[in-house]
Amino acid sequence: MREAPTKLSRWRTETGMTLQEVADLTGASMAMLNRLERGERQAGPAMKVRIARGLRVRVADLFEVEEFDEDAGQG
């Protein structure tokens, strides 16, 4: 059974970019990007930011982002 495409994979397909182009813009390896797209690896926060900045989009445009309460723990 084939996995559903990730947000990164859908975004790249919709923009017509190749893995090589994304790798060149982000500094991430093609192998890493391929694993992320297939859901075999999860990007850490720093990698998500690096990829999003390289592509000039929001992190949430490419990855699932967990919601958090900015006020939690304050008080």
N, C-alpha and C positions, 0 to 999 in steps of 0.2 A: 504494500500500500504506500502510495506516495504522500509525503508530508505536505501540508498546506504551505504555500509560499510565505516567507517572512515579510515584514513591512519593508525591510531593506531590499529584498529581492524584487518585490512589487514596484518599489520606487525606481530601482535601477532599470527594470524592464520598461516601465512607463516613460522614462526619460531617454531610453535608447542607448544608455551608456554600457560599455563593456566592463568586465571586471578589471581589466588592465587600466582603463581610464579612471575608475574609482580608486584603484590602488595608487595610481600616480598622483591624484589629487589629495589623498588622505595620508599617504605614507604607510598604510597598512598593506600587508602582503596579499597577493591574490589568493593564496592558500587559506589565509585567515578569513578573508571576506567570503570565500566559497563556503567554508565551514559555518560561518555565521548565517549565510543565506539558507543553508540546508538545515539549520537548527542543531547542528552537531556541537556547536560551541556557543557560549553566552559571552557577550562582550561586557567587560567591566565598565564602571562609570567613566573612567578616563578614556577608554577606547571609544565609547559611544560619543563622547564630546569631540574627540579627535576626528572621527569620521564625519559627524554632523558639521563641524566647522570647516573641514576640507570641502564638503559639498555645499556649504552655505545654506543649510537647512536647520530646522529645530531637531533636537534629539528625538522628540516624540513623533516626528515625521518618519523616522527610520526604525525605531525600536519601541517595544512595549515599555512603558515607564510606569513604575509603581507610584501611586499617590501617597503622599505623606502629609502629616499635620505639622506645619511649620511652627505651631505654638506648643507642640508636645514637649514635655520636659521643662517648660519654662513656668516659673510661678513662684 
